[in-house]
Amino acid sequence: MKPANVSSYLRSVSQVVSNQLNTGKQIAILPTKPTVHIPFTGTSPYVLSRALPNGNVSITSGPAVSCQVRWAHTDITVPDWSHYRKDSTKSPTSKAADSEDSRRNFAYLMVGGLSVGTAYGAKTLVTQFVSSMSASADVLAMAKIEIKLAEIPEGKSVTFKWRGKPLFIRHRTQSEIQAEQTVAVASLRDPQHDNERVQHPEWLVVLGVCTHLGCVPIANAGDFGGYYCPCHGSHYDASGRIRKGPAPLNLEVPQHSFVNEGLLVVG
């Protein structure tokens, strides 16, 4: 075989065949073959398969001919989003700059409205959450207690209930005040001077809870004339300081204030 005759065996035919689905255009495949128009009747796979042309496509094949058939999908439609667009932007001849202010104002209005609504909802949620953890009405009612000091005679200790705990109010005599103020602070287990524990020398305000295991001491008892815990033998003086026994600390002094000469507020 001569080299000049080899080119006839290396010929290839490439065809682009339209599937004719609602395109309105005709693509000539071969000059001698007619073009068949098939109307588009649906979008299901079966309908599309039935709409493909058959019988009018010419394919040439052979040992020296390579063939290729490609379907030109010229009937694919782009989705129409016109009903989502603003009226001012639907016209293809309108400029975006002409409607920029109105579109920007609408965007700012939507963002601002959503921000305010979200902030209000978050504030309401946080308020409800915090309110659920706050003290109930009965607890708040016991948060403070007012005591008329005129009803407590000198030398006596009166017990009140405050926040579920016993509260000792002691009207001390001058001899008790002098004895407690002269105690050597260095000799105490929990060193505190008497002036650090009282606002007025004649009035002692302490919680009646033993600092050992939480028992309730007895007033005007013990080796030091203050308070005595019979459970484990802790002795406190008239200033509520631990002097003997297993208790490690002095009786707690709650926050209190003297509103006037005859009224004490604890809490």
Backbone bond lengths (Angstrom), bond angles and torsions (degrees), N, CA, C in turn:
res aa  C-N    CA-C-N  psi(-1)  N-CA   C-N-CA  omega(-1)  CA-C   N-CA-C  phi
1 M - - - 1.470 - - 1.522 108.49 -
2 K 1.296 114.26 132.20 1.460 119.09 178.46 1.528 109.63 -79.19
3 P 1.328 115.61 149.06 1.481 118.22 178.68 1.516 113.15 -61.68
4 A 1.318 118.09 -27.70 1.469 119.93 -178.86 1.514 111.64 -66.94
5 N 1.337 119.02 -24.65 1.461 121.56 -177.97 1.534 113.45 -92.63
6 V 1.341 118.19 -1.04 1.461 120.19 -178.12 1.527 111.88 -73.69
7 S 1.302 117.23 -29.61 1.469 120.23 -175.81 1.522 112.37 -61.96
8 S 1.311 118.50 -27.44 1.462 120.61 179.82 1.526 111.73 -68.93
9 Y 1.331 118.04 -22.10 1.462 121.22 179.16 1.530 112.96 -91.19
10 L 1.305 116.16 -5.55 1.463 120.18 -178.43 1.509 112.43 -108.70
11 R 1.303 116.78 20.26 1.458 120.44 178.50 1.534 110.29 -75.89
12 S 1.346 115.60 147.55 1.475 121.68 174.97 1.508 108.79 -136.19
13 V 1.296 114.31 148.37 1.459 121.05 -179.59 1.532 107.69 -118.36
14 S 1.313 118.56 124.02 1.477 123.81 178.04 1.506 108.12 -116.87
15 Q 1.351 116.32 124.73 1.455 121.54 -177.18 1.526 108.90 -122.11
16 V 1.302 116.61 143.68 1.458 123.86 171.71 1.509 106.91 -115.45
17 V 1.308 116.18 113.85 1.449 121.36 -174.33 1.517 108.19 -112.83
18 S 1.280 120.61 123.02 1.458 124.41 177.20 1.515 109.40 -78.08
19 N 1.339 116.01 143.84 1.458 118.36 177.19 1.513 112.10 -82.50
20 Q 1.343 117.56 -0.28 1.476 122.77 169.65 1.522 111.79 64.30
21 L 1.331 119.27 31.22 1.459 120.38 -176.86 1.518 109.92 -96.46
22 N 1.323 116.82 92.61 1.458 123.58 170.82 1.527 111.72 56.24
23 T 1.310 117.21 44.30 1.461 119.55 -178.46 1.519 112.34 -97.29
24 G 1.301 117.32 -32.06 1.459 119.80 -177.14 1.510 113.09 77.91
25 K 1.329 116.85 2.06 1.469 120.71 179.68 1.523 108.98 -121.81
26 Q 1.307 115.14 152.65 1.454 121.32 178.21 1.519 108.54 -114.11
27 I 1.331 114.89 133.57 1.472 120.69 177.31 1.522 107.01 -113.79
28 A 1.258 116.38 119.49 1.477 121.05 -179.02 1.507 108.90 -76.50
29 I 1.307 115.91 121.58 1.461 120.73 178.83 1.533 109.58 -88.81
30 L 1.284 115.06 -61.29 1.469 121.39 175.90 1.527 108.22 -131.15
31 P 1.243 116.82 142.68 1.474 118.58 -177.76 1.523 113.02 -59.26
32 T 1.346 116.66 -28.89 1.457 119.22 -174.01 1.523 112.90 -93.32
33 K 1.373 116.55 -5.50 1.447 119.10 -176.66 1.525 109.42 -105.24
34 P 1.319 117.81 134.09 1.475 119.44 179.46 1.530 110.78 -76.19
35 T 1.313 116.56 156.00 1.467 123.63 177.59 1.519 108.80 -98.76
36 V 1.298 115.35 128.88 1.458 121.24 -178.36 1.520 108.71 -102.19
37 H 1.332 117.78 129.19 1.466 123.55 177.60 1.523 108.81 -98.05
38 I 1.353 115.66 124.13 1.466 121.59 179.42 1.520 107.90 -115.55
39 P 1.308 117.77 120.22 1.478 118.98 -178.47 1.527 111.79 -67.95
40 F 1.309 113.57 146.82 1.458 120.15 178.35 1.525 108.80 -84.78
41 T 1.335 115.97 122.52 1.469 119.13 -173.59 1.519 113.47 -120.99
42 G 1.333 119.07 -0.84 1.457 118.75 -178.89 1.510 112.00 176.68
43 T 1.297 116.04 -179.52 1.463 120.38 -176.47 1.524 113.12 -123.95
44 S 1.334 118.30 4.54 1.456 119.28 -179.99 1.529 109.61 -74.85
45 P 1.349 117.04 155.36 1.475 118.52 179.36 1.529 112.90 -57.98
46 Y 1.331 116.05 -36.34 1.460 118.00 -178.65 1.528 110.99 -67.32
47 V 1.328 116.30 -43.35 1.471 119.93 179.64 1.518 110.68 -63.78
48 L 1.327 117.41 -40.88 1.459 119.97 178.83 1.524 111.28 -64.69
49 S 1.342 115.46 -39.56 1.466 117.45 179.58 1.535 111.26 -65.79
50 R 1.336 115.41 -34.48 1.465 118.87 178.73 1.515 111.78 -73.75
51 A 1.333 116.59 -23.66 1.459 119.56 -178.04 1.514 113.14 -82.01
52 L 1.330 118.19 -12.74 1.462 119.20 -179.94 1.532 109.87 -68.42
53 P 1.303 116.64 140.58 1.477 119.41 -178.64 1.528 111.17 -69.38
54 N 1.307 114.03 141.54 1.464 119.62 174.78 1.531 109.11 -143.00
55 G 1.278 113.91 141.84 1.455 118.62 179.77 1.510 114.77 92.40
56 N 1.320 119.04 -15.37 1.466 119.81 -178.02 1.515 111.99 -117.08
57 V 1.346 116.79 14.38 1.456 120.37 178.05 1.517 108.30 -103.49
58 S 1.286 116.34 126.21 1.462 121.63 -178.60 1.513 109.08 -102.25
59 I 1.317 115.50 125.34 1.461 121.39 179.73 1.520 107.83 -124.63
60 T 1.296 115.88 129.09 1.454 121.93 177.80 1.508 109.11 -107.54
61 S 1.322 116.60 126.20 1.453 120.97 179.87 1.513 109.59 -136.35
62 G 1.298 115.48 160.75 1.456 120.56 -179.90 1.502 111.00 173.10
63 P 1.329 116.56 175.06 1.468 118.60 -178.67 1.514 113.42 -65.28
64 A 1.307 116.97 -24.70 1.456 119.60 -177.81 1.517 111.86 -112.48
65 V 1.351 118.95 11.01 1.469 122.39 -177.25 1.535 108.39 -128.47
66 S 1.296 115.65 125.72 1.475 119.46 173.02 1.514 108.81 -102.19
67 C 1.320 117.19 139.32 1.461 120.97 -176.95 1.517 111.05 -123.43
68 Q 1.300 114.43 156.25 1.457 122.17 -179.88 1.516 108.04 -151.78
69 V 1.328 115.48 129.90 1.456 121.24 178.08 1.527 107.70 -121.68
70 R 1.279 117.96 123.34 1.468 123.20 178.50 1.512 109.05 -121.12
71 W 1.313 116.02 136.00 1.461 120.64 176.98 1.531 108.70 -91.80
72 A 1.279 116.99 124.53 1.467 122.53 179.11 1.520 108.69 -88.53
73 H 1.326 116.30 104.50 1.455 120.67 -177.63 1.525 109.63 -82.82
74 T 1.294 114.58 76.06 1.474 120.06 -178.91 1.520 112.32 -90.48
75 D 1.331 118.16 1.52 1.462 120.68 -176.98 1.521 113.00 -101.39
76 I 1.381 118.88 7.15 1.458 121.03 -179.05 1.522 109.07 -71.34
77 T 1.321 116.04 125.96 1.461 121.37 -177.24 1.521 110.51 -97.69
78 V 1.309 116.67 144.52 1.463 123.02 177.26 1.527 108.66 -86.35
79 P 1.344 119.56 134.93 1.475 120.54 179.75 1.522 111.85 -58.08
80 D 1.300 114.93 143.76 1.460 121.21 -179.27 1.527 109.40 -98.47
81 W 1.310 115.89 116.52 1.458 121.80 -179.71 1.530 111.59 -107.89
82 S 1.292 116.99 26.90 1.461 120.11 -175.14 1.523 112.36 -64.69
83 H 1.331 117.65 -35.37 1.454 119.41 -177.77 1.529 112.29 -72.71
84 Y 1.351 118.22 -10.38 1.457 121.07 175.16 1.530 111.70 -95.16
85 R 1.287 117.99 -14.14 1.461 121.43 -174.58 1.518 111.02 -88.72
86 K 1.312 115.05 157.27 1.460 120.30 175.39 1.525 109.65 -72.89
87 D 1.315 115.26 152.21 1.463 119.91 -179.20 1.519 111.74 -63.69
88 S 1.325 116.64 -30.72 1.463 119.49 -177.51 1.520 112.74 -73.85
89 T 1.323 118.10 -13.97 1.465 120.50 -178.62 1.521 113.17 -111.24
90 K 1.323 117.76 4.31 1.459 119.76 -178.49 1.528 112.36 -76.32
91 S 1.298 116.20 -29.76 1.463 118.89 -177.96 1.524 109.97 -73.99
92 P 1.344 118.15 129.64 1.475 119.43 179.83 1.510 113.44 -69.89
93 T 1.333 116.63 -15.14 1.465 119.15 -179.02 1.526 113.06 -95.38
94 S 1.348 118.24 -6.79 1.470 120.32 -178.73 1.519 109.67 -79.23
95 K 1.336 115.63 148.89 1.453 121.80 -179.96 1.528 109.75 -93.10
96 A 1.321 115.10 142.43 1.460 119.92 -179.84 1.518 111.69 -65.35
97 A 1.348 117.35 -29.82 1.459 120.43 -178.54 1.520 111.94 -67.36
98 D 1.338 117.53 -26.42 1.465 119.80 -178.55 1.530 112.13 -68.83
99 S 1.329 118.46 -30.68 1.464 122.03 -178.44 1.527 112.78 -110.11
100 E 1.326 115.96 14.09 1.462 118.85 -176.68 1.529 111.79 -65.60
101 D 1.325 117.46 -42.28 1.469 120.20 -177.34 1.521 111.63 -64.55
102 S 1.319 117.19 -44.52 1.463 119.42 -179.25 1.523 111.31 -66.05
103 R 1.320 116.97 -41.13 1.460 119.23 178.75 1.526 111.44 -66.43
104 R 1.322 116.64 -38.26 1.464 119.82 178.61 1.524 111.09 -67.41
105 N 1.324 116.39 -41.31 1.466 119.00 177.94 1.529 111.54 -62.51
106 F 1.320 116.43 -39.18 1.460 119.85 178.31 1.530 110.57 -64.69
107 A 1.332 116.70 -41.61 1.465 119.87 179.20 1.527 111.03 -64.87
108 Y 1.343 116.94 -42.53 1.465 120.07 178.58 1.528 110.99 -63.95
109 L 1.335 116.23 -39.41 1.454 119.79 179.90 1.525 111.29 -64.08
110 M 1.320 116.60 -42.91 1.461 119.83 -179.83 1.528 111.07 -66.46
111 V 1.337 116.80 -44.55 1.462 119.84 -179.76 1.526 110.52 -64.47
112 G 1.344 117.19 -43.42 1.456 119.93 178.95 1.519 112.85 -63.28
113 G 1.340 116.09 -44.21 1.461 119.18 179.13 1.513 112.51 -63.01
114 L 1.331 116.69 -44.05 1.463 119.60 178.56 1.530 111.96 -65.79
115 S 1.340 116.63 -35.92 1.458 119.75 179.30 1.527 110.97 -65.85
116 V 1.334 116.20 -44.50 1.465 119.59 179.38 1.533 110.65 -63.86
117 G 1.328 116.40 -43.52 1.462 119.23 178.45 1.518 112.65 -62.80
118 T 1.336 116.49 -41.34 1.464 119.89 178.72 1.518 111.44 -66.05
119 A 1.351 117.19 -42.36 1.462 120.24 179.32 1.527 111.30 -63.44
120 Y 1.331 116.57 -41.02 1.466 119.49 179.66 1.531 110.95 -66.04
121 G 1.338 116.21 -41.40 1.460 119.13 177.90 1.523 112.14 -64.40
122 A 1.344 116.92 -40.80 1.464 120.12 178.44 1.526 111.23 -65.74
123 K 1.348 116.19 -39.90 1.473 119.75 178.58 1.523 110.72 -63.39
124 T 1.321 117.16 -42.81 1.460 120.59 179.02 1.527 111.16 -63.50
125 L 1.329 115.95 -42.26 1.466 120.00 -179.86 1.522 111.19 -63.55
126 V 1.337 117.07 -45.17 1.467 120.53 -179.44 1.528 110.32 -65.78
127 T 1.348 116.63 -40.15 1.461 119.78 179.74 1.530 111.30 -62.42
128 Q 1.327 116.25 -44.57 1.459 119.61 178.68 1.522 111.49 -64.30
129 F 1.342 116.54 -38.40 1.456 120.49 -179.57 1.529 111.15 -67.06
130 V 1.333 116.72 -44.70 1.464 119.86 179.75 1.528 110.71 -67.80
131 S 1.337 116.68 -38.57 1.462 119.79 -179.94 1.522 111.62 -63.84
132 S 1.330 116.58 -32.96 1.468 119.27 179.69 1.523 112.39 -67.44
133 M 1.344 117.27 -23.04 1.460 120.94 -179.43 1.525 112.63 -95.81
134 S 1.317 118.92 -6.38 1.458 121.19 -179.43 1.531 110.55 -75.28
135 A 1.310 114.95 165.50 1.457 120.28 -178.06 1.516 110.72 -68.53
136 S 1.335 115.16 148.64 1.451 120.40 179.29 1.533 110.32 -75.38
137 A 1.335 115.49 173.39 1.463 120.39 -175.78 1.524 111.71 -65.26
138 D 1.336 117.10 -38.31 1.462 118.61 -179.00 1.527 112.25 -69.60
139 V 1.338 115.62 -32.28 1.466 118.78 177.09 1.518 110.38 -70.89
140 L 1.345 117.00 -41.95 1.459 119.73 178.22 1.518 111.81 -63.29
141 A 1.323 116.55 -33.32 1.460 119.47 179.67 1.523 111.43 -65.91
142 M 1.355 117.10 -27.52 1.458 121.42 179.22 1.521 112.89 -94.90
143 A 1.326 117.45 5.21 1.460 119.92 -177.16 1.517 111.95 -64.89
144 K 1.323 116.58 -33.08 1.460 121.19 179.42 1.528 109.36 -130.55
145 I 1.283 114.18 150.86 1.467 120.42 177.27 1.522 108.58 -136.32
146 E 1.319 115.48 137.13 1.459 121.94 178.31 1.527 108.84 -107.47
147 I 1.324 115.54 132.69 1.465 121.21 -175.75 1.526 108.82 -126.25
148 K 1.313 116.13 130.14 1.467 121.68 175.73 1.523 108.51 -86.07
149 L 1.304 114.99 112.92 1.468 119.90 -174.49 1.515 113.01 -71.39
150 A 1.323 117.06 -20.64 1.470 119.23 -178.72 1.510 112.37 -66.26
151 E 1.336 117.33 -19.25 1.461 120.87 -178.39 1.527 112.87 -85.64
152 I 1.354 118.03 -3.27 1.460 121.48 -179.57 1.528 108.36 -105.86
153 P 1.308 119.12 112.23 1.467 120.49 -179.18 1.527 112.00 -72.24
154 E 1.304 116.49 160.09 1.463 121.95 -178.99 1.523 110.30 -66.90
155 G 1.317 115.31 136.27 1.454 121.83 -179.48 1.512 114.20 86.43
156 K 1.320 118.92 1.76 1.459 122.50 -178.77 1.535 110.67 -110.25
157 S 1.320 115.46 155.59 1.465 123.38 175.78 1.527 108.08 -123.00
158 V 1.321 116.14 124.18 1.459 122.08 -177.42 1.533 108.74 -111.21
159 T 1.333 115.59 140.34 1.465 121.13 -178.40 1.528 110.07 -104.79
160 F 1.331 116.09 132.03 1.455 123.12 175.95 1.534 108.13 -122.90
161 K 1.321 115.19 160.94 1.468 120.21 175.59 1.522 108.75 -102.87
162 W 1.336 115.54 122.91 1.465 121.17 -177.94 1.527 109.26 -138.12
163 R 1.337 115.45 118.22 1.478 121.75 -178.62 1.527 111.79 55.71
164 G 1.330 116.21 36.82 1.450 121.22 178.39 1.512 114.73 77.24
165 K 1.349 118.34 9.96 1.453 121.95 -179.06 1.528 109.20 -123.73
166 P 1.337 117.86 152.06 1.469 119.82 174.51 1.530 110.89 -73.67
167 L 1.305 115.13 136.72 1.464 121.74 -179.60 1.528 108.12 -119.25
168 F 1.342 116.20 122.57 1.459 121.92 -179.41 1.523 109.62 -97.65
169 I 1.339 116.59 123.90 1.464 122.90 173.07 1.524 106.84 -115.69
170 R 1.318 116.34 116.10 1.478 121.27 -174.13 1.525 109.64 -115.86
171 H 1.315 115.12 127.41 1.461 121.80 175.09 1.533 107.25 -95.83
172 R 1.318 116.29 99.54 1.457 120.86 -172.28 1.535 111.53 -82.69
173 T 1.307 113.87 149.17 1.468 120.61 175.64 1.521 109.77 -85.78
174 Q 1.324 116.09 168.52 1.462 120.14 -179.79 1.527 111.26 -65.14
175 S 1.300 117.18 -33.92 1.468 119.09 178.10 1.522 111.13 -67.40
176 E 1.322 117.94 -38.05 1.465 121.06 177.32 1.523 110.94 -67.32
177 I 1.312 116.59 -39.87 1.467 120.11 179.83 1.526 109.98 -63.73
178 Q 1.319 116.63 -45.18 1.462 120.42 -179.01 1.528 110.97 -65.95
179 A 1.336 116.71 -38.73 1.470 119.55 -179.13 1.524 111.19 -67.37
180 E 1.309 118.96 -39.43 1.468 121.63 -177.81 1.521 112.04 -75.27
181 Q 1.306 117.79 -30.87 1.465 119.92 -179.31 1.523 112.46 -77.81
182 T 1.304 117.89 -16.89 1.477 121.03 -179.85 1.528 112.70 -96.90
183 V 1.349 117.60 2.77 1.464 120.31 179.05 1.521 109.14 -71.15
184 A 1.334 116.85 136.72 1.466 121.52 177.34 1.526 109.48 -71.09
185 V 1.312 116.14 118.46 1.471 120.35 -175.85 1.515 111.04 -65.27
186 A 1.329 118.55 -33.15 1.463 121.76 -177.27 1.529 111.86 -65.39
187 S 1.326 117.37 -21.66 1.464 120.23 -178.75 1.520 112.99 -85.98
188 L 1.301 118.15 -3.28 1.460 121.96 -177.00 1.524 111.79 -87.20
189 R 1.307 116.25 148.18 1.472 121.27 177.29 1.528 110.76 -69.17
190 D 1.307 116.64 -42.50 1.472 122.81 175.27 1.532 106.32 -116.34
191 P 1.331 118.13 89.26 1.472 121.08 -169.33 1.531 112.62 -64.60
192 Q 1.315 115.68 119.32 1.460 123.65 174.42 1.522 108.31 -152.87
193 H 1.329 114.92 131.96 1.460 118.43 175.83 1.523 108.65 -77.60
194 D 1.331 115.19 154.93 1.458 119.65 -178.31 1.526 111.87 -61.97
195 N 1.329 117.18 -34.34 1.465 120.13 -179.35 1.535 112.02 -67.07
196 E 1.338 118.80 -21.19 1.459 122.42 178.80 1.522 112.21 -78.91
197 R 1.332 116.83 -14.42 1.459 120.68 -173.68 1.531 113.25 -108.18
198 V 1.305 117.57 -7.88 1.465 120.49 -178.54 1.523 109.07 -131.87
199 Q 1.344 115.21 149.71 1.470 120.82 173.22 1.524 110.92 -93.74
200 H 1.312 115.37 -37.01 1.465 121.74 172.73 1.523 106.41 -121.62
201 P 1.316 118.39 130.04 1.476 120.46 -173.55 1.524 113.91 -56.07
202 E 1.334 117.85 -31.93 1.469 119.31 -175.51 1.519 113.35 -80.95
203 W 1.335 117.86 -10.77 1.475 120.16 -176.69 1.536 110.33 -119.86
204 L 1.334 115.55 122.42 1.466 122.49 176.04 1.524 108.45 -111.55
205 V 1.338 116.74 125.90 1.464 122.76 -179.03 1.529 107.50 -120.99
206 V 1.333 118.51 112.57 1.465 122.75 -179.88 1.519 109.22 -140.06
207 L 1.313 115.75 159.59 1.465 121.70 173.64 1.521 108.91 -84.32
208 G 1.323 116.61 133.94 1.457 121.31 -178.60 1.512 112.62 -83.84
209 V 1.298 117.19 54.84 1.464 122.51 179.26 1.522 107.85 -126.23
210 C 1.317 117.01 117.60 1.459 121.40 179.75 1.520 110.13 -63.75
211 T 1.300 117.69 135.23 1.469 122.10 -177.03 1.524 112.37 -79.28
212 H 1.327 117.01 3.12 1.463 119.39 177.32 1.523 110.29 -84.57
213 L 1.353 116.53 -68.95 1.463 121.19 -179.64 1.520 112.53 -131.29
214 G 1.331 118.06 17.37 1.458 121.09 173.74 1.505 115.11 83.51
215 C 1.321 118.94 20.05 1.458 121.05 176.60 1.530 110.11 -75.39
216 V 1.324 115.72 170.50 1.464 121.10 178.94 1.524 108.42 -104.15
217 P 1.327 118.33 113.88 1.467 120.18 -179.54 1.528 112.07 -70.58
218 I 1.307 114.68 165.74 1.462 122.65 177.78 1.527 108.34 -100.40
219 A 1.332 116.81 131.04 1.464 120.81 -178.78 1.520 110.97 -78.21
220 N 1.352 114.35 154.33 1.469 122.75 178.00 1.526 111.26 56.19
221 A 1.320 115.87 43.49 1.454 121.01 179.90 1.519 109.20 -145.77
222 G 1.344 116.00 171.70 1.446 121.40 179.65 1.510 112.67 97.16
223 D 1.331 114.65 176.84 1.465 121.05 -176.50 1.519 113.01 -73.52
224 F 1.327 117.60 -14.39 1.463 119.98 -175.76 1.519 111.94 -119.06
225 G 1.314 117.77 11.11 1.446 122.35 172.81 1.514 115.45 71.84
226 G 1.298 116.58 15.62 1.463 119.20 179.64 1.520 111.76 -106.60
227 Y 1.346 115.62 -90.47 1.469 121.02 -178.37 1.526 108.13 -135.13
228 Y 1.345 114.36 147.81 1.459 120.03 -177.14 1.525 108.88 -135.86
229 C 1.335 115.93 131.74 1.466 122.01 177.33 1.520 107.92 -101.09
230 P 1.336 118.69 107.30 1.467 120.34 -176.47 1.520 113.56 -73.02
231 C 1.319 117.68 -12.79 1.478 119.69 -177.37 1.520 111.31 -66.80
232 H 1.333 117.03 -46.20 1.463 120.02 -176.11 1.525 112.42 -133.14
233 G 1.336 117.21 6.73 1.464 120.41 171.61 1.509 115.21 80.56
234 S 1.329 118.71 38.54 1.463 121.26 176.18 1.528 108.85 -91.08
235 H 1.343 116.91 131.75 1.463 122.82 -178.05 1.532 108.73 -112.86
236 Y 1.325 116.46 131.01 1.461 122.96 177.41 1.524 108.54 -120.46
237 D 1.327 115.95 149.66 1.464 119.60 178.29 1.522 110.16 -88.19
238 A 1.325 116.66 -173.81 1.461 122.03 -176.53 1.520 112.68 -73.68
239 S 1.319 117.72 0.48 1.456 122.08 172.93 1.526 111.10 -106.27
240 G 1.337 117.69 3.49 1.453 122.39 179.91 1.504 113.86 77.86
241 R 1.351 117.85 18.06 1.463 121.31 -179.13 1.530 109.97 -94.27
242 I 1.328 117.08 139.84 1.451 121.48 -179.80 1.528 109.16 -71.27
243 R 1.359 115.36 128.50 1.463 120.32 -178.19 1.524 112.22 -119.80
244 K 1.352 115.96 -23.00 1.459 118.74 -176.29 1.521 108.75 -161.57
245 G 1.331 117.67 144.58 1.448 121.35 178.96 1.526 112.48 109.41
246 P 1.339 117.25 -176.43 1.476 120.99 -174.04 1.528 115.20 -80.17
247 A 1.325 119.69 -11.78 1.471 120.55 -177.26 1.524 109.93 -63.46
248 P 1.324 118.12 132.12 1.467 120.10 -176.35 1.524 114.33 -86.79
249 L 1.336 118.25 -23.57 1.467 120.71 -172.19 1.519 110.81 -128.71
250 N 1.317 114.29 165.17 1.455 120.70 175.70 1.524 110.06 -73.73
251 L 1.341 116.68 163.23 1.462 120.56 174.98 1.527 109.39 -64.59
252 E 1.323 116.02 141.01 1.467 120.97 -175.02 1.528 111.25 -71.97
253 V 1.330 115.17 137.72 1.467 121.44 175.99 1.527 107.77 -101.07
254 P 1.338 119.06 112.61 1.467 119.99 -179.21 1.529 110.73 -75.95
255 Q 1.319 114.15 167.21 1.464 119.26 177.06 1.526 109.38 -71.03
256 H 1.308 116.15 128.43 1.454 120.59 -178.91 1.517 109.66 -150.85
257 S 1.318 114.75 163.83 1.461 121.01 -179.84 1.520 108.93 -151.19
258 F 1.321 114.96 151.48 1.455 121.84 177.86 1.523 107.82 -100.27
259 V 1.324 115.87 105.90 1.463 120.61 -177.85 1.520 110.26 -65.83
260 N 1.283 116.12 -47.30 1.464 121.47 173.73 1.525 107.88 -144.57
261 E 1.299 116.07 -169.06 1.455 119.47 -173.69 1.522 113.60 -64.02
262 G 1.300 118.58 -28.85 1.457 120.52 -176.17 1.497 115.55 -116.86
263 L 1.355 119.21 12.99 1.459 121.52 -176.70 1.521 109.96 -133.16
264 L 1.327 115.03 127.98 1.459 122.62 178.70 1.532 108.95 -115.54
265 V 1.323 116.51 131.80 1.467 122.60 177.85 1.516 108.47 -115.72
266 V 1.326 115.85 122.81 1.467 121.34 179.28 1.521 107.82 -110.38
267 G 1.338 115.76 127.87 1.449 121.13 179.46 1.506 112.80 122.20
